[in-house]
Amino acid sequence: MARKSVKHYEDDLTIAVARFLTLSEPGCMWWHTPNGGQRNKLEAGRLQAMGVKPGVADFEFLLPDGTARFVELKLDKTAYHAKTYQSPDQKKFQKDLADLTDCPDHYAVCRSIPEVAKALDGWGVMWMGKVKGGGKLFGQQSAPHRRLNK
């Protein structure tokens, strides 16, 4: 059996986070920006011409107060892959965001679903849904309009 690349493990984490967000229904708008992946030069040039920027975070969240927050996903070290770190473009995006907003907490690097939930909770996101499959969210009852404990 062929081993997965680190990129595929990051893709798996991204899919798991998207499923978690879909089921838990945070009280905000969210989306994933798929900046990675294999592209030929022609496609890469077209995307750049359309305004795709390198280093943009994996997930964007638009909160009810109109502010935006960003989550970059990275992997912890396991038996299957090494720990991953932000690229120079991702660090630049984080710095530019902090300089623009004068608020460095608008960006979080997360390595798991619980870390994403903790970041959203820290940003004051209210949890609107119920996670399917037992109704438990990290050992706590998930109820409408109840925030996760910090």
Secondary structure, 3 states (H helix, E strand, C coil): CCCCCHHHHHHHHHHHHHHHHHHHCECCEEEECCCCCCCCHHHHHHHHHCCCCCCCCCEEEECCCCCEEEEEECCCCCCCCCCCCCCHHHHHHHHHHHHHHCCHHHEEEECCHHHHHHHHHHCCCCECCCCCCCCEECCEECCCCECCCC
